[in-house]
Amino acid sequence: MLKVCLTGATGFIGKNLLNILAEKSDIEVIALSRKVSPLMDGAKKGNVTWRRCNGFSLIDVEKATEDVDVLIYLIHSMLPSTALSQGNFTDFDLYLADNFARAASKNKVKKIIYLSGIIPPDKNLSNHLLSRLEVESALSQFNNDLTVLRAGLIVGPNGSSFTILEKLVKRLPALICPAWTLTKSQPIDLKDVLSSLNYCIENHESLNDLYDIGGPDILTYMDMLKKTAEVLNKKRLIVNVPFFSPGLSKLWVSRITSTPSNLVYPLVESLKHEMVVNKDQQLIVENHKYTNFMESLKRGVCLEPESWGRIIINYNANINFRWMENVTSIQRIEKVDFVSAEEISALYFNWLPKLLKPLVTVIQEKDLVFFKLFNKYNLLVLQKSEKRTSTTRIVYYILGGLLARETTLNGRLEFRWIESSQSVLIGLLDYRPALPWFIYKYTQAILHSIVMRRFNAHVKKIKK
């Protein structure tokens, strides 16, 4: 029996793909999500077993992918996963992909299937698309067998990009459209994406490349706005203006649609690129009828009326972050010559007290590291994990100190070399500060960010 591990099983694509896989008697499914209640961890229904998995924890990922044949990778990190996330979403995505790549290699996963984005033949790609490419490279590290499906706008109920398009039409009686609305795109229906993913699972032994997938229609974003208004039976004044205005577009799209800027900004920056399928690498599922855009709209839009009062609702207001009061902070040092994780960590611990003197000293005793205030009080106590240490990764677990909450579990400082991107990631993960949250956010958190930027500059300077 084929064992399939589905990441992001509670997300837009994941939950719909899970419905298909749950009907297959010849497949065993491990459904992963960080949102799964601890009480539901290991719960089984039919051929589906739910697992609570923190993708930022390599231990969790290794356990979740044990004895897995096919890994479906549907993870992105544009939205925060903890109460405080410091760093760029591209670094989070790279870290997560590297975790799953390492676990897949260790557990001898036969195939990774990744749903990526269409990559146009442009030189100056947006950060969002560059991140997609970077994740593709990271997942194929360690000789992992990878199949990539690249899709543009996915049309379906509750899809993030499609929902933004729908809300713009519903909430704005007049649409002043900048130049990016004339960019061509090849949207694809949710069912066509699911069919493509299912096809890749069924043919995982023979499909070993990257493929573009798209619907039958090539449209501009303005065309999509007009057709969406038609399906919603909304009379909208749509006027084009001859400037791109990415900054202004990001602001008004986020505000009008009540969508977090973390999600909107990377997507808007990508709208300058034509997201059209490359015919030479297009995957067409045999005996499958693809859905045109108008049919997709009729199935995907919500016909419930919108009210202006809903616009000011904070997207995160109903999200309870209490179960994830941890800090996730990841910083990247780019394009450095290869050094071991041990060397990077030693450089950091030797450099830090010089920056923070005379207040903070750093004392190393065998596998222990003490951050001391006035050389007397332990601010943090770290212990190197020999079990989790390699030439490309070193982990220091947080044992205690005045700045660490006693309930901190698996809190750690990690140094990691990423071969595919030739860069170093330094992460403070699953850390729970002892300071009251408001004070921590505007003092210690800011100081940590400044320290990491200074260390980044220090490493680059000595590597020249």
C-alpha positions in Angstrom: 0.0 0.0 0.0 1.3 3.4 -1.0 1.9 5.7 2.0 1.4 9.4 1.3 2.3 12.3 3.6 0.2 15.4 3.0 1.5 18.6 4.4 -0.8 21.6 4.9 -3.7 19.2 5.2 -6.0 21.9 6.6 -5.1 24.5 4.0 -6.9 25.5 0.8 -5.4 22.9 -1.5 -4.6 20.3 1.2 -8.1 19.8 2.6 -9.5 19.4 -0.9 -6.9 17.0 -1.9 -7.4 15.1 1.3 -11.0 14.5 0.3 -9.9 12.8 -2.8 -7.2 10.7 -1.2 -9.5 9.6 1.6 -11.6 7.8 -1.0 -8.7 5.6 -2.2 -8.5 2.2 -0.6 -4.9 1.6 -1.9 -3.4 4.6 -0.2 -2.6 5.3 3.4 -2.5 9.0 4.2 -0.6 10.9 6.9 -2.3 14.3 7.1 0.0 17.0 8.7 -1.0 20.3 10.2 0.3 22.5 13.0 -3.3 23.3 13.8 -4.2 19.8 14.9 -5.1 19.6 18.5 -2.7 17.5 20.7 -5.7 15.3 21.6 -6.3 14.6 17.9 -2.6 13.7 17.2 -2.6 10.2 15.9 -6.4 10.0 15.4 -7.4 7.8 12.5 -10.4 7.8 10.3 -10.6 5.4 7.4 -7.2 5.5 5.6 -6.3 8.9 7.1 -4.1 9.4 10.2 -3.8 13.0 11.5 -0.4 14.2 12.8 0.3 17.5 14.6 3.5 18.6 13.0 5.6 21.8 13.5 7.4 22.2 10.2 10.1 24.3 11.9 11.0 21.3 14.1 13.2 18.8 12.2 12.4 16.2 14.9 8.7 16.6 14.2 9.2 16.4 10.5 11.4 13.3 10.7 8.8 11.5 12.8 6.0 12.5 10.5 7.7 11.2 7.3 8.8 7.8 8.7 8.1 5.0 6.2 6.5 7.5 3.7 6.6 6.8 0.0 5.3 10.1 -1.4 5.5 13.5 0.3 3.1 16.2 -1.0 4.6 19.6 -0.1 2.0 22.4 0.1 3.7 24.7 2.7 4.2 28.4 2.5 4.9 30.8 5.3 3.7 34.2 4.1 1.3 34.3 7.1 2.8 34.2 10.7 2.8 30.8 12.4 3.7 32.1 15.9 2.9 35.1 18.0 6.1 36.8 16.8 7.8 36.0 13.6 11.1 37.9 12.9 12.5 37.6 9.4 11.6 37.4 5.8 9.1 34.9 4.5 11.6 33.7 2.0 14.0 32.7 4.8 11.1 30.9 6.6 10.2 29.0 3.4 13.8 28.0 2.8 14.2 26.7 6.4 11.0 24.7 6.2 11.9 23.2 2.8 15.3 22.3 4.1 13.7 20.5 7.1 11.5 18.4 4.9 14.4 17.7 2.4 16.6 16.5 5.3 13.8 14.3 6.7 12.9 12.9 3.2 16.5 11.9 2.6 16.9 10.3 6.1 13.6 8.4 5.7 14.3 7.4 2.1 11.1 9.0 0.8 10.7 7.9 -2.8 9.1 11.1 -4.2 8.4 14.7 -3.2 5.6 16.5 -5.1 5.7 20.3 -4.7 3.0 22.7 -5.9 5.0 25.8 -6.9 4.2 28.9 -9.0 4.6 29.5 -12.7 8.1 31.0 -13.3 8.2 33.4 -16.3 11.4 33.8 -18.3 12.2 37.2 -16.7 15.5 38.2 -15.2 14.2 40.3 -12.3 11.7 38.0 -10.6 9.7 39.1 -7.6 10.8 37.8 -4.1 7.7 35.5 -4.1 8.7 33.7 -7.3 12.4 33.7 -6.4 11.3 32.0 -3.1 9.3 29.4 -5.1 12.4 28.6 -7.1 14.6 28.4 -4.0 12.1 26.0 -2.4 12.3 23.8 -5.5 16.1 23.6 -5.2 16.0 23.0 -1.5 13.6 20.1 -1.7 15.7 18.4 -4.3 18.8 18.5 -2.0 20.3 15.3 -0.6 19.4 13.5 -3.9 15.7 13.7 -3.2 13.5 12.7 -6.2 11.3 15.8 -6.9 8.3 16.5 -9.1 7.2 20.1 -9.4 3.8 21.4 -10.5 3.8 25.1 -11.3 0.5 26.9 -11.3 -0.7 30.5 -11.5 -3.9 31.8 -10.0 -6.0 28.9 -8.6 -9.7 29.6 -8.8 -11.8 28.0 -6.0 -13.7 28.8 -2.9 -11.5 30.3 -0.2 -8.4 30.4 -2.3 -6.2 33.3 -1.1 -5.5 35.0 -4.4 -8.9 34.3 -5.9 -10.6 35.6 -2.7 -8.7 38.9 -3.0 -10.0 39.3 -6.6 -13.6 38.5 -5.6 -13.5 40.9 -2.6 -12.2 43.8 -4.8 -15.2 43.4 -7.1 -17.7 43.1 -4.3 -16.5 46.0 -2.2 -15.5 48.6 -4.8 -18.1 50.3 -7.0 -15.3 51.8 -9.1 -12.0 50.1 -9.8 -9.1 52.3 -10.8 -6.8 49.7 -12.3 -3.0 50.3 -12.6 -0.8 48.8 -15.3 -0.4 45.5 -13.6 -4.0 44.6 -14.3 -3.1 44.3 -18.0 -0.6 41.6 -17.3 -1.6 38.2 -18.7 -2.2 35.2 -16.6 -3.5 31.6 -17.1 -5.7 30.8 -14.1 -6.6 27.2 -13.3 -9.6 25.7 -11.6 -9.1 24.1 -8.2 -10.4 20.8 -9.5 -7.9 20.8 -12.3 -5.1 21.4 -9.8 -6.3 18.5 -7.7 -6.6 16.3 -10.7 -2.9 17.1 -11.6 -1.7 16.4 -8.1 -3.6 13.1 -8.0 -2.1 12.2 -11.4 1.4 12.8 -10.1 0.7 10.6 -7.1 -0.6 7.8 -9.3 2.4 8.1 -11.6 5.0 9.1 -9.1 7.5 6.5 -10.4 7.5 8.0 -14.0 7.1 11.7 -13.4 10.5 13.2 -12.5 10.5 16.7 -13.8 8.9 20.2 -13.4 5.6 20.9 -15.2 3.4 23.9 -15.8 -0.4 23.5 -15.3 -3.0 26.0 -16.4 -6.6 26.3 -17.5 -7.7 26.9 -21.2 -8.0 30.7 -20.9 -5.3 33.3 -21.0 -6.6 36.5 -19.5 -5.4 39.9 -18.1 -6.3 40.7 -14.5 -8.6 43.3 -15.8 -10.4 40.7 -17.8 -10.8 38.6 -14.6 -12.2 41.6 -12.7 -14.8 42.2 -15.4 -15.8 38.6 -15.6 -16.0 38.3 -11.9 -18.3 41.4 -11.8 -20.4 39.8 -14.5 -20.9 36.5 -12.6 -21.7 38.5 -9.4 -24.1 40.6 -11.4 -22.3 43.8 -10.2 -22.1 46.9 -12.4 -18.6 48.2 -11.8 -16.7 51.2 -13.3 -13.3 49.8 -14.3 -10.7 52.4 -15.5 -7.1 51.7 -16.4 -4.3 54.1 -15.5 -0.9 53.9 -17.1 1.3 53.3 -14.1 2.3 50.2 -12.1 2.3 51.7 -8.6 3.2 48.5 -6.7 3.5 50.3 -3.3 0.1 51.9 -3.5 -1.5 48.8 -4.9 -0.3 46.7 -2.0 -1.7 49.1 0.5 -5.2 49.5 -1.0 -5.6 45.8 -1.9 -4.7 44.8 1.7 -7.1 47.4 3.2 -10.0 46.9 0.9 -10.0 43.1 1.1 -9.1 42.9 4.8 -6.2 40.6 3.9 -2.9 40.6 5.9 -0.1 42.6 4.2 2.2 39.6 4.8 0.1 37.8 2.2 -0.8 40.6 -0.2 2.5 42.3 -0.6 4.5 39.4 -2.1 1.5 38.5 -4.4 1.2 42.1 -5.7 4.9 42.3 -6.4 4.5 39.2 -8.6 1.8 40.8 -10.8 4.3 42.4 -13.0 5.1 39.0 -14.5 3.1 37.2 -17.1 2.0 33.9 -15.4 1.4 31.9 -18.6 2.1 28.2 -19.1 5.2 27.2 -21.0 3.8 24.8 -23.6 7.0 22.8 -23.7 6.7 21.8 -20.1 2.9 21.7 -19.7 1.3 18.7 -17.9 -2.0 17.7 -19.4 -3.9 15.0 -17.6 -5.2 12.3 -19.9 -9.0 12.1 -20.3 -9.5 15.1 -18.0 -11.7 18.1 -19.2 -10.2 21.4 -18.0 -12.5 24.1 -16.7 -12.7 27.5 -18.4 -12.5 30.7 -16.3 -16.2 31.5 -16.4 -17.2 28.0 -15.2 -14.6 28.2 -12.4 -16.0 31.6 -11.3 -19.6 30.3 -11.1 -18.4 27.5 -8.9 -16.0 29.5 -6.8 -17.6 32.9 -6.0 -19.6 33.5 -2.9 -22.9 35.1 -3.8 -23.6 36.4 -0.2 -23.7 40.2 -0.1 -20.8 42.2 1.2 -21.2 45.1 3.7 -18.8 48.0 4.1 -18.7 47.4 7.8 -16.8 44.1 7.3 -14.0 45.9 5.5 -12.4 47.2 8.8 -12.4 43.8 10.4 -8.8 42.7 11.3 -8.0 39.5 9.6 -6.1 38.2 12.6 -8.7 39.3 15.2 -10.3 35.9 15.3 -7.0 33.9 15.3 -6.1 32.7 18.8 -2.3 32.8 19.1 -2.3 31.7 22.7 -1.4 28.1 21.8 1.6 29.3 19.9 3.1 32.1 22.0 6.5 31.1 20.8 9.0 33.3 18.9 10.3 32.4 15.5 13.2 34.4 14.3 15.3 33.4 11.3 18.0 35.5 9.6 20.0 34.7 6.6 23.7 35.3 5.8 23.8 35.1 2.0 26.5 33.9 -0.4 29.2 33.0 2.0 32.0 30.6 1.4 31.2 27.2 2.9 32.1 27.0 6.6 30.9 24.4 9.1 28.0 25.2 11.3 30.4 24.8 14.2 32.6 27.6 12.9 29.7 30.0 12.4 28.4 29.4 15.9 31.9 29.8 17.4 32.3 33.1 15.5 28.9 34.3 16.8 29.6 33.5 20.5 33.1 35.1 20.3 31.8 38.2 18.5 28.6 38.9 20.6 30.2 39.9 24.0 32.4 42.4 22.1 29.2 44.0 20.8 27.4 44.0 24.2 30.3 44.7 26.5 30.4 45.5 29.4 26.8 44.5 30.1 26.7 41.0 28.7 29.5 38.3 28.7 29.4 34.9 27.1 31.0 32.0 28.8 31.5 28.6 27.1 32.1 25.5 29.2 32.3 22.3 27.1 28.8 22.0 25.6 27.2 24.8 27.7 27.0 28.5 26.9 26.1 31.1 29.5 24.9 34.6 28.6 25.6 36.6 31.8 24.5 40.1 32.9 27.3 41.9 34.7 29.2 38.6 34.6 26.8 37.4 37.4 23.2 36.7 36.4 22.4 34.1 33.9 20.3 35.7 31.1 20.2 32.5 29.1 21.8 29.1 29.4 22.3 27.0 26.3 23.4 23.4 25.8 24.7 22.1 22.5 22.9 19.0 21.3 25.5 16.5 20.1 22.8 14.2 18.8 21.4 17.0 16.4 24.8 18.3 15.4 26.5 17.8 12.0 28.8 19.7 9.7 25.8 21.6 8.3 23.7 22.1 11.4 24.3 22.8 15.1 21.6 23.2 17.7 21.8 24.8 21.2 18.8 24.1 23.3 17.7 26.8 25.8 17.9 25.3 29.3 16.8 28.4 31.3 17.9 31.9 32.5 16.2 35.1 33.4 15.0 35.7 29.8 13.5 32.3 29.2 10.1 31.2 30.5 10.2 28.0 32.5 7.6 26.4 30.2 9.8 26.8 27.2 9.9 23.4 25.3 12.4 22.7 22.6 13.5 26.4 22.5 16.7 26.6 20.6 19.3 28.6 18.8 20.3 27.0 15.6 23.0 27.6 12.9 22.4 25.9 9.6 24.2 25.8 6.3 21.9 25.5 3.2 23.8 24.0 0.3 21.2 24.8 -2.4 21.3 28.5 -1.7 24.9 28.8 -0.5 23.8 30.6 2.6 23.6 30.3 6.4 20.4 30.5 8.4 20.5 31.4 12.1 17.2 30.7 13.9 15.8 31.4 17.3 13.0 28.8 17.4 10.2 27.8 19.8 11.5 30.4 22.3 9.2 31.7 25.0 10.4 34.9 26.6 10.0 35.5 30.3 9.4 39.2 29.9 5.8 40.3 29.6 4.9 40.1 25.9 4.4 43.8 25.3 7.8 44.6 26.9 9.6 41.8 25.1 8.2 42.8 21.7 9.6 46.4 22.0 12.8 45.7 23.8 14.5 42.3 23.7 13.0 41.4 20.3 14.2 44.6 18.7 17.6 44.2 20.2 17.9 40.6 18.9 17.0 41.8 15.4 19.7 44.5 15.6 22.3 42.1 16.8 21.6 39.7 14.0 21.9 42.4 11.4 25.2 43.5 12.9 26.5 39.9 12.9 25.4 39.5 9.3 27.5 42.6 8.4 30.4 41.3 10.4 30.5 37.9 8.7 30.3 39.5 5.2 33.1 41.9 6.1 35.5 39.2 7.3 34.7 36.9 4.3 35.7 39.5 1.7 
